Amino acid sequence: MSWYPNMNSRGAYIYHFVGEFRVGEPLVVIVVCSKTRWRAYEAIQEAVQRYKTEPPIWKKEVYEDGTSEWLSE
């Protein structure tokens, strides 16, 4: 879990689940604390952008034929 202070809000927590998931399953939880919902929306957008660009994300894709491959980004 990561804490990001001052993201157009009082801060945000970003949590990425670990384990095996199917396509379309929820993997990320973002919690934002803000005085107004508009600042919260902005902070969520910034959190998603930062989550997609800053940390190195590795995933292992497992295919129907049983083969697998490690992917980054």
N, C-alpha and C positions, 0 to 999 in steps of 0.2 A: 504494500500500500504506500502511496506517495502523497505527501502534503504539499500543496502549492499555495503559499500565502499571496495575497494581493492580486488575484486574478480578476479584476473588475468586481471584486466581492470581498468578503472576509476570508476567503480561502476555499480550497477544493481538495477533496480526497479522490484519488483514482486507484481503483483496485482491479487487477487483472487476474481472473481465475486461472488455475493451473490444472491440467489434466487432459482427458480426451473429450472432444466435443464433436457434435455433428454440425454440418453446415447450417447456419442460421440460428444456432443456439447462442444465448447471451454469454459473453465472455468478460465484459467490462462493466463495472459499476462506478459512476461518478456522482459524488455528493458535494453540493455547493451550499455554502452559507452566505446569505446576502440580505441586505435591507429591503431590496425591491426585487420583484420577479424579473424585471428587464435586465438588471445587472446579473441576476442569476442565469438568464438565458445567454447573455454575452459570455459569462464565465464558463458555462458548459461548452459553448462553441470553441472557446480558446482551449479548454481542457482537452477536447477531442482532437483539435489540431495538434496540440503538443504531444498527446499520446501517440498520434500517428507518425510524428516526425522525429521526436527526440530520443526515446529509449530504443535500444536494439531489441527487436522482437524476433524470436526464432520460433518456427513452428515445424512440426513434423507431419507431413501429409501422408496418409496411409491410403493406398488405392485398393480398388475392389479385387485386383489380382494378388493382393498380399504384399506387393512391393511398397516401399516407402522412400521418402526423400525429405531431407532437412532444407527448409527455405528460410531466408532472412527477409525482413521487411514485410 
